[in-house]
C-alpha cells in the first residue's frame, strides 16, 4: 500500500518547527540526495522509509515545487491566528522596551532561535479599535516560544525580511547623514588620517566604498533549498 503524500501548496502549510528541523538536517550533510529526501520527509510529514518508495521523478517534482514556494517574496504579516488565538505584530516599534529589544536582537539572527524572536514580535491581541490593536504586555521570549514553533514559516520569513530591510535602511540613512554633516575641514583631516588623496573627493569615494561593503555584509541570510 502506497503512502498518501500531502504536498504543501503554500508556505502557510509549513511550520517554523519543520523549517528548523530541515535547516539542521541541511547543515549536517553535503549529500544533496539525502537533503532532498529529508525535505520531502519533513515538509510532507512522512517517514524517510516511505520517501524511499516514491518514484524518483515524483521526488524531483516535489523538491522543485518546494523550491518555488520558498523563492517567492516574503511580506510582513501583522496579524495571524494560531491555535484559536489571534497574534499581532508589535504595533509601535519605536517604543519597544529594553527587554524586547535585547531578546529580539539575540534571537533574530538564527533560525535555531527564531521561535523565541517570534514570541517577542508577535503576542496575543488583547484590545482593538478600528484598524488599531494592542497586544499582551511583554514578559519573556519563553512565554510563547513553544507556541511559535507551530507558526507558518511564511510569517517567520516575512518578519525576518522586514527587520533586515529596516536595519539596512537605517544604516544607509546614517551613512548619508554623516557624509552630509562633515565639514570640508573634517573631510580633509579624515582623508589625511586614512591616507586618501584629493581630500573631500577621496572621502566621498571612501564613503561610497564603505556603503557598498556594509551593503554586502548585510545581505539577508538565506537557507538555500537544494535543486535536484
N, C-alpha and C positions, 0 to 999 in steps of 0.2 A: 504494500500500500504506500503510495507516494505522499509525502508530507505536503500539507497545504501551506503555501507561501503567501504572506501578505506583504507586498512591497509598498513602502510609504509613497504616497502620491505628492506629499508636500513635507517641508521640514517641520511643520506643526505636529507631525505624527512621530517625530523622533525626539526623545527626551535628552536633556542635558546629561543625565547619568549614562545613557547609551553612548553619547558622543565622547564622554570622558573615558569610558571603557575602551572605545575604539582608539582613541589617541594613545593610550597606554600600550595597546597591542601594536600599534603602528611604530611607536618609538622603540619598542623592544625587538623589532625584526626588520631585516633588509630584504626579506623574501616577498616580492610583490604578489605572488600567487597566494601565499599564506594570508597576506594582508587583505587581499580581495575576498578570500573566503571568510575572514573574520568580519569584514564589512557586511557581507550578506548575512552571516550568523547573527551579528549584534543588531543591525538595523531592521532585519526581518524577523527577529525573535525566534530563531530556530537553532538547534544544536549543530555543532560542527560536523557531526557524523551524518546529519541529514543534508548538509551542504554538499558533501561528497557524492550524494546520489543525484544531484541536479545536473542537467545537461550542461556541458561546457559553454555552448552558445548562449544558454539562458543566464549563466553566471556573468558572461560578458555584457549582456543586455542590462542586467540588474545593476552592475557596477557603473556602467555608463550612465544609466538613469540617475543613480545616486550622485554621481559626479555633477550631473547637470543641476540637480536640486541645490547642491552646495555652491554652485558657481553664480547664483543669482545675487543681485544687490540686496544687502540686508538693511532694512529700515528699522528705526527705533519704534517699538510698540509701547505705548504709555500705559495701557490697561489690558489685563487679560485675566481669565478665570482659571483657577486651578483647585481641584477638589471642592468645588462649590463655593469657593471664596474668590472675590474679585480683588486682585492686587493692582496697585497703582505705582507708577514710577515717581521718584522724588519730585514733587511739584515745584520746588524752589531750590535749585542747586546752589544759588548764591548764599543761602542761609543754612547750609547743612552744618551739623555740629562737628566738633573736632573728632569725636569718636567715629562718626560716619565717614569722615574724610580718611582717617587713619586706616580703618578697616577696609574701605574701598580701595585705597591705594595698595594695600598689602595683598589683596586677593584678586584684583582685576587682571593682572598681567599673565596669569597662568590658568589654563582650563582645569587644572587639578583642583583649584580652589574657586572656580567660577560660581559654584552654587552659593558660596559664602558671600561673594560680591553681589550676586543676585539678591541675597537676603538683605543687603544694605540698600540696593537700588529700588527694590520692589517690596512693599508691605501692604497689608490689607487696607482697603479704603474704609474709613470709619464715618466719613461725612462728605456729602457732595451737594452742590447747589449749581444748577445750570451746567456750565462747562467746567466748573471748578470742583476740586475734591481735596480732602485731607486724608493723609494716611496715618496709620498707627505710629505712635511715638517710638523712636528707635531705642532698643535695649542692647542687642548684641547681634553679630552676624550669625551666631549659633542658633538664634531663635527660629529662623525659617530656613536654615541651611539644608536640612534633610528634605523639606518640602520642595525647595527649589531644584533638587536633583531631578524632579519629575516635570519641570517646566519645559516647554518646547524649545528645542535648540535654536529655532528661529528667533525667539525672544532674546536668548543669551547672545547670539551673534550680532543682533541689531544693537543691543546695548553696548557691546564691545566696540563696534564700529563708531557709535555715537561718541563715546568718550575719547577714542583715538582721534577722531576728527576735531573734537573740541580742544584737545591738547595741542594738536598741530596748528590750529588757527590761533590759539593763544600765543604759542611760541613765535609764529610768523609776525603777529601784531607787535609783540615785544621787541623783536629784532628790528622791525621797521621803525618803531618809536625811538629806539636807541640810536639808530643811524641818523634820523632826522634831528634829534636833540643835540647831537655832538657839534660843538663849535669847530671852526676851521683850526683853531689853535689846538684843541683836544685831538682832532684828527691827525694833525701834524705830529704831536707828541706820541700818539699811539702808533703812527706809521713808523716813527723812528725806533720805538721800542720793539716793533715787530720786524724791523729791517725791511720795510716796504718802500718802494720807490714811488715818486710822484705824489707824495703826501695824501691829500684828500682823494685823489683818483685811486691811489693804492688801497686806501681804506675801503672805498666803495667796492673795489674788486675783491678785497678780503672778506667783507661782509657778505657779498654775493656768494662767494665760495663757501663761507661758513653756513649760510642758509641752505645751500644745496646739500652740504654734509649732514646737517641736522635733519633735513627732509628725508635723506636716505636712511638715516639712523632711526627715524620714526615711522618706517614702513609698518603697516598693520601686520602683526604676526599672523601667519596663516598656517593652517594644518592641512597640507595638501593630501587629497584623496588619490589613491593610485589609479592610473589609467591602464586598463588591460587591453 
